């Protein structure tokens, strides 16, 4: 009996302690839950606080990004070394990148308007992580750094672009530029069109109302059918007073492309007829009363009045002899084209990118912009042509045309021309 009581007492004691311990755990859980709920409410209340929000935004906005991307488009006179030197990275890294580029066969020649993108890490003494270079309209090379070897590994990427051939035609009602823009033609195509015809057409005086033009050119679109770039002009026709001036793109030698008329004659001349489009001939070559000095003197050039900032083109291939201040001529550029011809462009507001003494330029390349610097009464271009050291009238200058296709070249051109004419017929039929 006594043992039974002792056993009952033990069981009761164990039950009591179990209940007691369980009660304590329940009490602690309730307190923890209440505190958690209160902390949550406090956090939510804090996040609604406008001052805390403002502080977080300020901190976020002032944080420097870890990675930086630098974009660059090559200009006339650029070199790979010159481009790399502009990057804010250490010398060893610059040498590494330059050697990588020079070892890539497809990058042996640096082209104008070639696109570069460099991405580097600001937390790693500005080391370049990767970079890419566009090789042409549809391809680019990606260089990714191997952290183990510290060398860049090249990978050629074909952009997901589709090339379309676009045909446009219209009657010129005001100006060539306005008519082309209204058709949705990109400005760079219009400029190239004007450059091609600049060898034989003065766009201010030769184009009349109701003249017309036709053009076929390349357009690159992405997978969303958005135009991301334009390519080359394939065909162009400018109808002036019922006379057609047709131009066909033709590769007459490997990697040598030019534009020829229907008779296989290149439209390229030693010098363009006028180095500026949309300008008014304001003063001809010859004796005149100087507008500032007030007395009669020989005007040794031709003046073209145009709005300030109008692009001025090199009238021919050549080497820049001077790009600087020319006294009464203001900002001027002087180009030597060959042993016979030199040209001068004066009163510029500013020079084109990369234009400086010693740089070689291509025909049609922008070398500066119309201004009124020096002895000038208003914005205009003063243009001079120098033949064998003597200043001559540029408007009466007759220059020989470029290449004339003969023999097998002429036969191959005729085949190419027929293909382009068929292409034009197909594109026109799709519009109707």
Legacy VTK file of the C-alpha trace (Angstrom):
# vtk DataFile Version 3.0
C-alpha trace
ASCII
DATASET POLYDATA
POINTS 432 float
0.000 0.000 0.000
2.812 2.294 0.896
4.632 1.464 -2.385
1.447 2.235 -4.366
1.193 5.711 -2.764
4.822 6.442 -3.506
4.314 5.376 -7.157
1.185 7.554 -7.479
3.029 10.494 -6.000
5.856 10.111 -8.539
3.409 9.957 -11.444
1.586 13.039 -10.181
4.883 14.882 -9.788
5.953 14.070 -13.371
2.557 15.162 -14.715
2.813 18.429 -12.773
6.272 19.219 -14.178
5.169 18.414 -17.716
2.218 20.795 -17.418
4.453 23.446 -15.842
7.128 23.227 -18.549
4.504 23.222 -21.313
2.909 26.347 -19.833
6.256 28.120 -19.798
6.853 27.269 -23.501
3.363 28.501 -24.421
3.953 31.735 -22.458
7.320 32.325 -24.184
5.825 31.641 -27.654
3.013 34.154 -27.031
5.486 36.849 -25.936
7.762 36.128 -28.977
4.810 36.297 -31.373
3.630 39.583 -29.921
7.133 41.063 -30.116
7.562 39.842 -33.705
4.234 41.364 -34.678
5.184 44.635 -33.000
8.604 44.654 -34.732
6.934 43.947 -38.066
4.481 46.798 -37.533
7.337 49.082 -36.555
9.319 48.122 -39.688
6.314 48.720 -41.931
5.736 52.048 -40.250
9.398 52.986 -40.731
9.343 52.111 -44.427
6.362 54.438 -44.841
8.421 57.218 -43.321
9.138 59.729 -46.111
12.439 60.802 -44.550
13.737 57.233 -44.416
12.620 56.719 -48.020
14.477 59.862 -49.073
17.617 58.733 -47.250
17.556 55.326 -48.964
17.069 56.990 -52.384
19.970 59.372 -51.761
22.270 56.529 -50.750
21.242 54.487 -53.808
21.659 57.398 -56.216
25.119 58.232 -54.886
26.433 54.694 -55.191
29.025 54.398 -57.981
28.301 51.528 -60.390
30.727 48.651 -60.174
30.940 48.209 -63.945
31.550 50.909 -66.529
30.971 50.619 -70.291
32.806 52.899 -72.713
31.599 53.261 -76.318
33.730 54.696 -79.110
33.369 55.116 -82.893
36.592 55.361 -84.897
37.331 58.561 -86.808
39.700 59.480 -89.649
43.286 59.432 -88.408
42.551 57.035 -85.526
44.800 54.083 -84.674
44.127 51.139 -82.386
46.848 52.373 -80.040
45.354 55.860 -79.940
41.910 54.491 -79.085
43.259 52.215 -76.300
45.323 55.068 -74.813
42.088 56.983 -74.107
40.889 54.298 -71.660
41.365 54.877 -67.915
43.221 51.628 -67.240
46.813 50.783 -66.322
49.599 50.437 -68.908
49.856 46.643 -68.663
46.151 46.294 -69.392
46.371 48.661 -72.387
49.241 46.614 -73.813
47.289 43.386 -73.265
44.244 44.739 -75.165
46.329 46.231 -77.995
48.235 42.956 -78.543
44.923 41.057 -78.544
43.518 43.307 -81.308
46.683 43.260 -83.423
46.766 39.435 -83.298
43.220 39.218 -84.716
43.489 38.832 -88.514
40.035 40.253 -89.253
41.029 43.526 -87.517
44.184 44.232 -89.502
42.599 47.335 -91.040
40.939 49.948 -88.827
37.938 51.367 -90.664
36.218 54.722 -90.161
32.985 54.471 -88.079
34.012 51.138 -86.539
32.236 50.660 -83.172
34.080 49.715 -79.967
32.627 48.849 -76.538
34.813 48.277 -73.451
33.464 47.038 -70.090
35.676 47.221 -67.020
35.404 46.583 -63.267
35.827 49.615 -60.993
36.662 47.376 -58.005
39.619 45.744 -59.720
41.903 48.711 -60.480
39.765 49.314 -63.573
40.675 46.085 -65.320
38.809 45.435 -68.562
36.520 42.414 -68.240
35.535 42.233 -71.884
35.284 44.308 -75.028
33.791 44.007 -78.500
34.564 45.470 -81.906
32.155 45.674 -84.836
33.799 44.280 -87.967
30.940 45.167 -90.335
27.214 45.837 -90.291
26.311 42.237 -89.402
29.277 40.925 -87.436
31.326 41.756 -84.369
34.049 40.106 -82.288
33.624 39.646 -78.530
36.762 39.428 -76.364
36.175 37.928 -72.901
38.969 37.799 -70.339
40.092 34.433 -68.946
40.853 35.280 -65.296
43.265 32.361 -64.940
45.505 33.304 -67.870
44.675 37.056 -67.912
44.268 36.735 -71.688
41.291 37.672 -73.851
39.514 34.940 -75.796
37.914 35.984 -79.084
34.504 34.874 -80.273
32.945 35.995 -83.563
29.268 36.887 -83.279
26.833 37.323 -86.153
24.244 39.917 -85.225
20.645 38.872 -85.476
19.901 41.378 -88.233
18.003 40.902 -91.442
19.076 42.893 -94.500
16.250 44.379 -96.542
16.478 46.196 -99.862
14.365 49.353 -99.814
13.053 51.213 -102.869
11.902 54.842 -102.644
10.892 57.402 -105.242
9.331 60.839 -105.145
8.962 64.195 -106.882
11.057 66.993 -105.378
8.674 69.742 -104.293
10.926 71.915 -102.122
14.414 70.473 -101.556
15.989 67.067 -102.044
16.610 66.730 -98.291
13.028 67.590 -97.261
11.548 65.301 -99.916
13.764 62.381 -98.801
13.020 62.933 -95.088
9.279 62.929 -95.833
9.757 59.498 -97.429
11.355 58.193 -94.221
14.853 57.923 -95.689
17.567 58.099 -93.013
19.782 61.243 -93.062
23.012 59.264 -93.617
21.568 57.780 -96.830
20.555 61.269 -98.010
24.063 62.590 -97.334
25.625 59.692 -99.237
23.193 60.261 -102.125
24.201 63.948 -102.260
27.888 63.045 -102.049
27.618 60.681 -105.037
25.881 63.265 -107.202
28.050 66.100 -105.897
30.589 65.331 -108.630
28.240 66.492 -111.369
25.269 68.275 -109.770
25.029 71.595 -107.963
22.102 70.946 -105.605
21.309 74.642 -105.183
21.140 75.581 -108.856
20.691 72.387 -110.888
17.568 71.000 -109.150
14.215 72.466 -110.130
10.744 71.971 -108.720
9.102 68.722 -109.941
12.434 67.024 -110.646
12.465 63.543 -109.128
14.685 60.773 -107.773
14.671 57.001 -107.248
16.859 55.031 -104.869
17.512 51.453 -103.726
19.485 51.025 -100.506
20.135 48.479 -97.738
18.382 48.529 -94.373
19.128 46.275 -91.388
16.257 45.336 -89.045
16.299 43.366 -85.782
13.983 40.559 -84.672
11.396 43.187 -83.658
11.409 44.562 -87.219
12.991 47.814 -86.026
15.515 49.523 -88.318
18.846 49.535 -86.475
21.192 50.582 -89.284
21.470 51.329 -92.982
23.899 49.919 -95.509
24.966 50.987 -98.973
23.140 52.542 -101.908
22.644 49.936 -104.652
21.058 52.151 -107.318
20.132 55.800 -107.678
18.536 57.935 -110.359
18.184 61.705 -110.329
15.854 63.074 -112.995
16.683 66.715 -113.787
14.493 68.445 -116.362
13.565 65.028 -117.876
17.198 63.890 -118.045
18.082 60.731 -116.081
21.377 60.510 -114.203
21.580 56.841 -113.206
24.201 55.341 -110.888
24.881 51.629 -110.313
26.986 50.193 -107.521
29.606 47.809 -108.943
32.613 45.927 -107.526
35.149 46.243 -110.342
37.943 44.578 -108.376
38.005 42.559 -105.155
37.002 44.908 -102.308
37.004 47.887 -104.721
33.546 49.366 -105.195
32.492 52.449 -107.121
29.383 53.898 -108.784
29.085 53.948 -112.567
26.611 55.458 -115.012
24.709 53.314 -117.522
27.695 53.485 -119.904
30.177 52.052 -117.398
31.780 55.422 -116.601
32.665 56.199 -112.992
31.048 59.331 -111.592
34.077 60.031 -109.417
36.171 63.042 -110.432
39.352 64.544 -109.023
37.298 67.258 -107.306
33.596 67.659 -106.551
31.747 70.465 -108.295
30.764 72.062 -104.972
31.944 71.026 -101.466
28.699 72.060 -99.793
25.031 71.212 -100.369
22.040 73.530 -100.144
24.141 76.698 -100.431
23.600 79.846 -102.469
26.369 81.195 -104.692
26.819 84.622 -103.087
30.027 85.833 -104.716
31.767 84.569 -107.837
35.437 84.410 -108.763
36.793 87.729 -110.135
37.133 91.432 -109.299
34.641 92.865 -106.802
34.241 95.589 -104.192
35.270 94.030 -100.897
32.290 94.150 -98.466
34.477 95.092 -95.473
37.571 96.798 -96.882
35.440 98.911 -99.243
37.729 98.902 -102.278
37.821 96.772 -105.424
40.140 93.772 -105.345
40.416 90.335 -106.914
38.169 87.724 -105.319
40.241 84.568 -105.739
37.571 82.084 -104.706
33.868 81.339 -104.737
31.566 82.191 -101.815
28.620 79.966 -100.873
26.114 81.470 -98.414
24.615 78.877 -96.053
23.321 78.684 -92.460
25.914 78.448 -89.708
26.752 74.818 -88.973
26.134 73.512 -92.520
28.636 70.664 -93.169
31.556 71.355 -95.527
33.046 68.395 -97.424
36.504 67.723 -98.784
36.095 68.103 -102.537
38.662 65.370 -103.169
40.984 62.832 -101.560
44.108 64.397 -100.102
46.283 65.387 -97.171
45.567 68.357 -94.899
48.307 70.977 -95.121
46.677 73.330 -92.612
43.738 73.355 -90.197
43.796 76.534 -88.124
43.521 80.320 -88.148
44.138 82.024 -91.482
43.839 85.721 -90.563
41.058 87.285 -92.632
39.956 83.807 -93.668
39.207 82.870 -90.066
39.203 79.161 -89.357
40.352 77.483 -92.551
41.445 74.136 -93.981
43.908 73.650 -96.842
44.134 70.292 -98.634
46.694 68.998 -101.100
44.994 66.553 -103.487
47.857 65.700 -105.839
50.834 67.352 -107.515
48.448 69.644 -109.431
45.519 70.634 -107.198
45.010 72.137 -103.743
41.819 73.513 -102.197
41.086 76.013 -99.403
37.937 76.292 -97.230
37.624 79.465 -95.104
35.448 81.223 -92.451
34.523 77.917 -90.726
32.735 78.003 -87.375
34.588 74.833 -86.324
36.539 71.916 -87.765
35.299 68.374 -88.326
36.295 65.567 -85.977
39.925 64.554 -86.271
40.708 67.292 -88.796
44.261 68.507 -88.249
47.488 68.999 -90.156
48.900 65.803 -91.685
45.631 63.823 -91.647
44.503 62.186 -94.901
40.866 62.757 -95.895
38.500 61.136 -98.359
36.393 62.855 -100.976
33.055 63.851 -99.418
34.346 63.610 -95.821
33.132 66.410 -93.506
36.089 68.661 -92.690
34.283 71.557 -91.017
31.120 73.637 -90.683
29.981 76.957 -92.126
30.673 79.981 -89.971
31.570 83.675 -90.154
35.034 83.807 -88.603
37.683 86.235 -89.803
36.754 89.093 -92.161
33.184 88.095 -92.928
29.808 89.846 -93.013
27.753 86.687 -92.513
27.916 82.865 -92.481
29.337 81.487 -95.717
32.044 79.262 -97.175
34.906 80.823 -99.124
36.206 78.078 -101.435
39.402 78.232 -103.492
40.944 75.867 -106.027
44.680 76.169 -106.668
46.060 74.636 -109.870
49.852 74.415 -110.155
50.203 77.172 -107.554
47.697 79.544 -109.202
44.187 80.297 -107.868
41.544 79.554 -110.516
37.755 79.719 -110.967
36.414 76.491 -109.415
33.073 76.801 -111.238
34.719 76.691 -114.681
37.097 73.886 -113.849
36.644 70.838 -116.091
38.034 67.683 -114.562
38.347 64.220 -116.089
36.027 61.497 -114.836
37.325 58.473 -113.037
37.590 54.885 -114.237
35.940 53.793 -117.509
35.074 50.090 -117.695
36.313 48.276 -120.793
36.547 44.733 -122.164
35.606 41.989 -119.699
34.986 44.547 -116.931
32.385 46.261 -119.110
30.649 42.933 -119.919
30.541 41.986 -116.227
29.173 45.414 -115.393
26.376 45.029 -117.977
25.324 41.752 -116.324
25.350 43.416 -112.900
23.362 46.366 -114.239
20.667 44.069 -115.691
20.337 42.306 -112.324
19.856 45.640 -110.562
17.263 46.741 -113.162
15.323 43.483 -112.598
15.573 44.025 -108.831
14.196 47.530 -109.240
11.237 46.238 -111.306
10.433 43.657 -108.608
10.561 46.257 -105.822
8.391 48.693 -107.797
5.788 45.975 -108.519
5.506 45.213 -104.782
4.567 48.842 -104.129
1.677 48.705 -106.614
LINES 1 433
432 0 1 2 3 4 5 6 7 8 9 10 11 12 13 14 15 16 17 18 19 20 21 22 23 24 25 26 27 28 29 30 31 32 33 34 35 36 37 38 39 40 41 42 43 44 45 46 47 48 49 50 51 52 53 54 55 56 57 58 59 60 61 62 63 64 65 66 67 68 69 70 71 72 73 74 75 76 77 78 79 80 81 82 83 84 85 86 87 88 89 90 91 92 93 94 95 96 97 98 99 100 101 102 103 104 105 106 107 108 109 110 111 112 113 114 115 116 117 118 119 120 121 122 123 124 125 126 127 128 129 130 131 132 133 134 135 136 137 138 139 140 141 142 143 144 145 146 147 148 149 150 151 152 153 154 155 156 157 158 159 160 161 162 163 164 165 166 167 168 169 170 171 172 173 174 175 176 177 178 179 180 181 182 183 184 185 186 187 188 189 190 191 192 193 194 195 196 197 198 199 200 201 202 203 204 205 206 207 208 209 210 211 212 213 214 215 216 217 218 219 220 221 222 223 224 225 226 227 228 229 230 231 232 233 234 235 236 237 238 239 240 241 242 243 244 245 246 247 248 249 250 251 252 253 254 255 256 257 258 259 260 261 262 263 264 265 266 267 268 269 270 271 272 273 274 275 276 277 278 279 280 281 282 283 284 285 286 287 288 289 290 291 292 293 294 295 296 297 298 299 300 301 302 303 304 305 306 307 308 309 310 311 312 313 314 315 316 317 318 319 320 321 322 323 324 325 326 327 328 329 330 331 332 333 334 335 336 337 338 339 340 341 342 343 344 345 346 347 348 349 350 351 352 353 354 355 356 357 358 359 360 361 362 363 364 365 366 367 368 369 370 371 372 373 374 375 376 377 378 379 380 381 382 383 384 385 386 387 388 389 390 391 392 393 394 395 396 397 398 399 400 401 402 403 404 405 406 407 408 409 410 411 412 413 414 415 416 417 418 419 420 421 422 423 424 425 426 427 428 429 430 431
